[in-house]
């Protein structure tokens, strides 16, 4: 399945970088290895996927889960409170307001 992205702030210039803000809702079946989340889906061009200045901050709405962005594989990965990756097919649909803020010099 996939994440549902809701843009909260369009790409905005901030101090020589661009910033975006999205709210993410998860679905009923967590995929093995995490949710695909390319920088291009967050308001940046495709070249931003390899931009060393790209910063993806994840916060809020985790209800016992910790979310991290995997830059190499461009995935949003959820971990349990025990520190293990969430099992495939876990229902995360109760996570309806995971906030993602991105910063990058490249807008594309």
N, C-alpha and C positions, 0 to 999 in steps of 0.2 A: 504494500500500500504506500501511501505518501503522506507527507506533512501538508497541513493547510497553512499558508502564509497570508497574513494580513498586514499590509504596510501601514505603519503608524506615523512614519516620517519619510518623506521623499529624500533622495540623496541631497545632502546639504553640505556646502563648503564650510569647514570648521578648521581654522588654523593651518591652512595648507593641505588639508586632507578632506575627503568626503566621508560623511557619516550617514548611515541608514538605520532605521529602527523598525523591526517587525515583531509581531506577535505570532507565535506558532501554536497550532493545535495538533496534537498527535492523533493517531488512529487506533484501531482495535487490534492491530497485528504488527508488533515491533519486528522489523526485518533483521535477519542475521547480519551482524557487522554495523548496524546503525542505519539511520535515514540518510539518503542522498541529499546533500545541501550544497550546491555549487555557488560560488560567489556571484555568478551571473544571475542566479535566481534571487539574490539579495540586492539587486540594483547596480551591480558592477559588471563591466564587460568581461568577456571570456578570458582575456589576458590576466585579469585580476586573480584568477584561480592559482596562478603561480607567482603572484606578487609577494615579495618578501615583507612588504609593509602592511599587508592585510592583517587586521586584528578582528577576530570574531569573539564577542563577549556574550555569554549565555547566562541568564538569571531568571528567577521567578517561576512560579507554577510547577515546581518539581515534585511536590508531595511525596517526599521520601526518596526521590531519585536525584542523582547528580548528572547534569548534562555537560558534555564537553564537545568541542569542535575538533575533529581530526583534519588538520590542514592537508596532510599528504593525500588522503583518500576522499576529502571533501564530504565528510559525513558528520552528522550530529549523533553522538553516541550517548546512551543513557546507562548509568551504573546504579546498582542497588545500594542501599545503605551499608551492606556488607562489603562493598568495594568490588563486586563482580559485575561484569557487563550483564545487562538485562537479557533474559532469555528470549530467543526468537519466538514470535507469535504472542508475546505478552500484550495484554490490552492496556494501552497507555492513553485511552481516549479521555480519561479524567484530567489529563494535562492539557488544558485549553488556553493557557496564557504563559507559555514559555517565551521570554523576551530575548530577542537577539539584536544586539547593536554591533554594527560593523564600522570599521575605520580603515581607510586606505588612501594612499596618494593617488592611486589610479582609479579613474571613474569609467573610462572606456565608453 
